[in-house]
Amino acid sequence: MKSPVQTIVITITCLFIGVVIGSLMTPVNETDDAASYLIQLQSDITEDLQRLDTDLALAAYAFGEIGLEGETTREILLSLSQRHPAIIDCTTVSPDGIILAAEPPAYHTAEGVDVSHQQATRHILTTKRPMMSGIIPVAEGMEAVFIGAPVFSHGDGTTPEGQFIGFSSIVFHPDVFLEGIVRPVMADTPYTVTIVDTDGRVLYDTDPDQIGLPLDDPAYTPFPELIALVTRVTEERQGKGTYSFRGETKEAIWTTVGLHGEEWRVAVVRVVG
């Protein structure tokens, strides 16, 4: 005959096993699952943007000593351009908005181009503060995003210390940058990812055919629920909503990443009907 203590131990053990088995058989809440992926993407994108920004800031500091032109400057620009596969080129720009140097050599043709008319260029020349642009036409002959860092002289006898002498930039493809982050996180999951800027333009999508499309593109006109949700997304830094698109009902949760005041909305999406 079992003692009362043995009976209690057996009962507790059975209850524990039942709880464990029950937890294993209960499906993970899909909303919580999507949220965990979203948090991971937010962290990874932020980290990689900050890494680009730090690398550029260090280069800009060096240019404050050696200047915006010359062989050593080109060597630093070339090394910087090789830090990430999304980078198109790296440049130095004069206080008048003229590109002085661009690396790699394939983009030497951008040198001498006046970019002072661009709103993003005017912003950094006026504020003399670091910035990230939206997606814009660039001198390299395509649309891209750039991160800019002001350059201040270290003082060389002719230029006073602390004088603004121009800026340096990293010009990059946002879709390539984001693909390298999103793919390893979302591989083998039932979710898709859409990332838009605050104008509603698609910077990245699991469906490559949607990359680059603005919110008013004819491809979206037949789907007013989608347009309404993306409008919300551009206005709200985080949230959750549903919409219909191409015969499916989808649920999206989103949050925000950004750098120097430029914001991107990151959404994890799943089919719900």
N, C-alpha and C positions, 0 to 999 in steps of 0.2 A: 504494500500500500504506500502511495506517495505521501510525503509529509505536506502540510499546508504551505511551507516555504517553496517546495518543489512545484506544487500546483500553481502558485503565484508566478514563479519564474517562467513556467511553460506558457501560461496565459499571456504574460507580457511579451514573450518571444513571438508567439503566434500573431499578436496584435501588430508588432513591429514589422514582421514579414508581410502581413497584409497591407500595411501602409506603404511599404516599399514597392510591392507588386502593383498596388493601385497607382502609385505615382509613375511607374514605368509604363503603365497601360494608358494613362491619361495623356492626350496629345498636348503639345506645347501650345499655349495661346499664341495664335498667329500674329496678333497685333503686337504683343510683347516681343515676339521674334523679329518682326519687321523693325521695331523700335531699336532693338539691339544692333541690327545691321546699320541703321541710320546713324546711331551714335558712333559706331566704328568708322563709317565713311566720313562723318564730320571731323573726327579726330585726325584721320589719316590725311584728308585734304588740307586741313589747317596746318598740320605739321609740314607737309611738302611745300605749301605756299610759303610758310615762314622760312623754310630751308633755302628756297630760291632767293627770298628777300635778304636773308643774312649773307648769302654768298655774294649778292650784288652789293650790299652795303660795304663788305670788306674790300671789294674791288674799287668801289667809289672812294673809299678812304685812301687806297694806294694811289689812285689817280690824283688825289689832292696834293701828293708829293711829286709825282713824275709827270703830271700833265695829261691832257686828253688825246695826245697824238704821240707817235713814235713807236719804235720796235717793242719796247717793254710793255707799253700800253696794249699793243696788238697781241702780245703773248698772253697777257692777262685776259683779254677779251676772248681769245681763242680757247683758252682753258675753261673759262666760264661757260662758253657756248657748248662745251662737251659734258657738262654736268648732268644734263637730262635730255632724253630723246625728243621731248616736246619742244625744245628750244630751237628757234629758227636762226636767230643770230643775236649778238650782243653788240651794243654801240656806245659811242660817246657822242654827246651833242653839245654844241656851243651855246652860250647865253642868248644868241640870236636865233636858235632853233635850227642850226645847220648840222647835219650828221658829219662828224669829223672822221670817225673810224668805225668800221663794221667788220666783224669776224663771225664765221669763217670766210675764207676768200671768195666763196661763191656769191657773197653779198657785198663785195667791194663796190658794186654798181650803185649801192644806196648812198655811198659817200658823196657829200656835196649837195644832197637833196635837202631842200628847205621844208621842214615839218612844223614850222612855227604857226601855221594856220590851223593845225589840229587842236581841238579843244583840250585834249589830254596834255599835249605839249605846253600849251599856254598855261595850263593849271600849274604844272611843276615849275615852269619858268617864273610864274608870278608868286607862288607860295614858297618855293624853294624847300619843299618838303617831299618825303617819299610818297609814292602813289602807285596804284594799279589802275590801268584803264579798263574800260569795257572793251568789247570786241569792236575793232575799228579797222578801216583800210590803212595799211602801213606802207612805208616807202619800199619795202621788199616786194611789193606787188601782190599782196594778198590781204585777207582779213585775219587779224590776230589780236592778242592781248599783250600789253607790255607792263612790266614793273619798272619804275624809274626811281633812281636814287640821286639826290643832289650831290654835287662835288664842290667842296670848299678847299681853297688853297691852304697848304701848310705854311706858306710864306717862303719866298725864294729870293728876296731882295728887290724884286720888281713888282711882285704881286703880294699885297698884304695878307697876313695870316687871317683865315676865316672868310676871305672874299669868295663869293659864289662865282665859279668859273664854268658852270654848265652842269650837265647830268649824264649819268650812264643808265643804260636800260638792258633788260632781258626781254626779247620779243619771242613769244611762244604760242603754239597751237593749244587752246584750252581743251579741245576734245582728246588730243593725244595725251596731254597731261592727266586728264581725268580718267581716261581708259586704263592707264597703268595702275591707277588706284582702285577703281571700281571692280575691274575684272577679278582680281584674286580674292576680294572680299565676298563677291556675290556669286562666284562659281558654284554650280551644282545646287543653287537655291531656286525656289519657285518665283522669285521676285525679279522685277526689272527696275531700272534706275533712270530717272530723268533729272537733269540739272539745267536750270534756266537762270538768266540774269534778271534784273528787276524790270526789264522791258518785256519779259516773256520770251525772249529769244532762246532757242535750245542750244546750249553749249555742249551738252553730251546727252546721248540717249542710247539705251541698249539696242534700239533699232537705229542703225547708222543712217538710214534714209531721212530721219527727222533732224539730224544734227544740222544746225545753222538756220533752221526755219524760224521765222518770226511768228508771233501769235496770230497775226492777221493773214497768214499764208492761206491760200485757197484749200489746201489739204485739210485745214481745221474747220473751215466754214460750215460743213454739214454737222458739226458736233458742238452745239451751243453749250452743253454741260461741261465739256472739256474747256472751252474758252472761258466760261464763268469760273471754273476752278483755278485755272492758271492765272486769271486776273486776281483771284484771292491770294494765290501763292506769291505773286509779285508784291502784294500789299501787306502781307502778314509774314513775319519772320519765322513762324512755325505754326503747324496746324495739321488738320486731317480732313479729308473729304472724299466723296465718291463722284464718279462721272461715267458716262457711256462713250465708248470709242470703238468703232469698227466692230459692232455687234457684241461687245463685251462690256460688262459693268466692272469697273475697277475702283479700288480703294487706294488712296495715296496718303502717306504721312510725310511731312517735310520739315526741314529745319534750315538754318542759314550758316554759311561759311563766308569768310571774306578776308580782305587785306586792305589796309589803309582806306577804309570807308567804302570800298567797292564790294558789293554783296552778291553772292550766288545762292540760289535756293536748291537744295538737294532733296529729292523725293524718292522714297522707296515705294514701289507700286506692286499690288497683287490683284489678280482676277478674283472677283467675288460672285460673279454670275454671268 
